[in-house]
Amino acid sequence: MNQLIASLMLNMHIFYLGYRWLLQPKMHLLGPASIVVPILLLHGICHLCSMISTPGVMQYGMPEPVAVLSAIGDFIAAALAMTTAFLIQQKQPEPGRDLVFNLVGSLDFLRVITLIGIFQTGTFIGGVHWIPAWWVPMLIVGHWVIFQVLRGFRRDDISRVA
């Protein structure tokens, strides 16, 4: 296991412990929107990950499918996250909206991690190594938390969040 994968796994575990120790015990005191909106705002910054496709940021040889598809997926995830957060704040119920965001975002992470594994891109990321080592684990745990919110609240509560 290379150092990048080890950092990703360790940081994901640390963020998960933060959720278990700090947020989960207090979730019953918070409404779904109070939990979901801050996570969506963090996902809204996903567009920063598109730096992976910026010439000069990546080292020469970065496989184009990884860079381009990652950038596109990051923009879509950021747009979905911000749209969902805005609509929640505007109190516009639409059941399933945050489930769509969460499924699309989770599948995007799986796709990118698979591409990274296939193309062995760890050697090309240079100065943006913090994205898969720190940002990705935090966002993955954010998806987990949203799934827990969706699973834990009654249907009428979900329609107010979703």
C-alpha positions as CSV (number, residue, x, y, z in Angstrom):
1,M,0.0,0.0,0.0
2,N,1.4,3.3,-1.0
3,Q,1.6,6.4,1.3
4,L,-1.2,8.2,-0.5
5,I,-3.7,5.3,0.0
6,A,-2.5,4.9,3.6
7,S,-3.1,8.6,4.3
8,L,-6.5,8.4,2.7
9,M,-7.6,5.4,4.8
10,L,-6.1,6.9,8.0
11,N,-7.7,10.3,7.5
12,M,-11.1,8.7,6.6
13,H,-10.9,6.8,9.9
14,I,-10.1,10.0,11.8
15,F,-13.0,11.9,10.2
16,Y,-15.3,8.9,11.0
17,L,-14.2,9.0,14.6
18,G,-15.0,12.7,14.7
19,Y,-18.5,11.9,13.4
20,R,-19.0,9.1,15.9
21,W,-17.6,11.0,18.9
22,L,-18.8,14.5,18.3
23,L,-21.8,14.6,15.9
24,Q,-23.6,11.3,16.3
25,P,-24.3,11.7,20.0
26,K,-26.0,15.1,19.3
27,M,-27.8,14.3,16.1
28,H,-31.1,13.8,18.0
29,L,-30.9,17.4,19.1
30,L,-30.4,18.8,15.6
31,G,-32.8,18.9,12.7
32,P,-31.8,17.2,9.5
33,A,-31.1,20.6,7.8
34,S,-28.7,21.6,10.6
35,I,-26.7,18.5,9.9
36,V,-26.9,18.3,6.1
37,V,-26.4,21.9,5.0
38,P,-22.9,22.4,6.5
39,I,-21.8,19.1,4.8
40,L,-23.3,20.3,1.5
41,L,-21.4,23.6,1.8
42,L,-18.1,21.6,2.2
43,H,-19.1,19.6,-0.9
44,G,-19.7,22.9,-2.7
45,I,-16.0,23.5,-2.5
46,C,-15.4,20.3,-4.5
47,H,-14.7,22.4,-7.6
48,L,-11.2,23.1,-6.1
49,C,-10.4,19.5,-6.9
50,S,-10.6,20.5,-10.6
51,M,-7.1,21.8,-10.1
52,I,-6.0,18.3,-11.0
53,S,-6.6,19.2,-14.6
54,T,-4.8,22.5,-14.6
55,P,-1.6,22.5,-16.6
56,G,1.5,23.0,-14.4
57,V,-0.2,21.7,-11.2
58,M,0.0,18.1,-12.2
59,Q,3.3,16.5,-13.2
60,Y,3.7,15.6,-16.8
61,G,2.1,12.2,-17.7
62,M,-1.1,12.4,-15.8
63,P,-3.6,10.2,-17.7
64,E,-6.2,12.5,-19.3
65,P,-9.2,10.3,-18.3
66,V,-8.4,10.7,-14.6
67,A,-7.8,14.5,-14.8
68,V,-10.7,15.4,-17.1
69,L,-13.3,13.0,-15.6
70,S,-12.3,14.0,-12.1
71,A,-12.7,17.7,-12.9
72,I,-16.1,17.1,-14.5
73,G,-17.3,15.0,-11.6
74,D,-16.1,17.5,-9.1
75,F,-18.0,20.4,-10.8
76,I,-21.2,18.3,-11.0
77,A,-20.9,17.3,-7.3
78,A,-20.3,20.9,-6.3
79,A,-23.2,22.2,-8.3
80,L,-25.5,19.5,-6.9
81,A,-24.4,20.2,-3.4
82,M,-24.9,24.0,-3.6
83,T,-28.3,23.6,-5.4
84,T,-29.4,21.2,-2.7
85,A,-28.2,23.5,0.1
86,F,-29.9,26.5,-1.4
87,L,-33.2,24.7,-1.8
88,I,-33.1,23.4,1.7
89,Q,-32.4,26.9,3.0
90,Q,-35.3,28.2,0.9
91,K,-37.5,25.5,2.5
92,Q,-38.5,24.0,-0.8
93,P,-39.2,20.4,-0.1
94,E,-38.5,17.8,-2.8
95,P,-38.2,14.3,-1.4
96,G,-35.2,12.5,-2.6
97,R,-33.1,15.5,-3.7
98,D,-30.3,15.0,-1.2
99,L,-30.5,11.2,-1.8
100,V,-29.7,12.0,-5.5
101,F,-26.8,14.3,-4.5
102,N,-25.5,11.6,-2.1
103,L,-25.8,8.7,-4.6
104,V,-24.2,10.7,-7.5
105,G,-21.4,12.0,-5.2
106,S,-20.7,8.5,-3.8
107,L,-20.6,6.9,-7.2
108,D,-18.3,9.7,-8.4
109,F,-15.9,9.0,-5.6
110,L,-15.9,5.3,-6.4
111,R,-15.3,6.1,-10.1
112,V,-12.3,8.4,-9.3
113,I,-10.8,6.0,-6.8
114,T,-11.1,3.2,-9.4
115,L,-9.4,5.3,-12.1
116,I,-6.7,6.3,-9.6
117,G,-6.1,2.6,-8.9
118,I,-6.1,1.6,-12.6
119,F,-3.8,4.4,-13.8
120,Q,-1.6,4.6,-10.6
121,T,-1.8,8.4,-10.6
122,G,-0.3,8.9,-7.2
123,T,3.0,9.8,-8.8
124,F,1.5,12.6,-10.9
125,I,-0.4,14.6,-8.3
126,G,2.4,16.8,-7.1
127,G,1.3,19.7,-5.0
128,V,-2.3,18.7,-4.9
129,H,-1.6,15.6,-2.8
130,W,-3.8,17.1,0.0
131,I,-6.9,16.5,-2.1
132,P,-6.9,12.7,-1.9
133,A,-5.1,12.6,1.4
134,W,-7.3,15.0,3.3
135,W,-10.3,16.4,1.3
136,V,-11.6,13.1,-0.2
137,P,-11.7,11.3,3.2
138,M,-13.6,14.2,4.7
139,L,-16.1,14.3,1.9
140,I,-16.6,10.5,1.9
141,V,-17.5,10.6,5.6
142,G,-19.8,13.5,4.8
143,H,-21.7,11.2,2.4
144,W,-21.9,8.6,5.2
145,V,-23.3,11.2,7.6
146,I,-26.0,12.2,5.0
147,F,-26.9,8.6,4.5
148,Q,-27.3,8.3,8.3
149,V,-29.5,11.3,8.4
150,L,-31.7,10.0,5.6
151,R,-31.9,6.6,7.3
152,G,-32.6,8.0,10.7
153,F,-35.3,10.6,10.2
154,R,-39.0,10.0,9.5
155,R,-40.3,10.4,6.0
156,D,-41.9,13.8,6.7
157,D,-38.6,15.1,8.1
158,I,-36.7,13.9,5.0
159,S,-39.1,15.8,2.7
160,R,-38.3,19.0,4.6
161,V,-34.5,18.3,4.1
162,A,-34.5,16.6,0.7
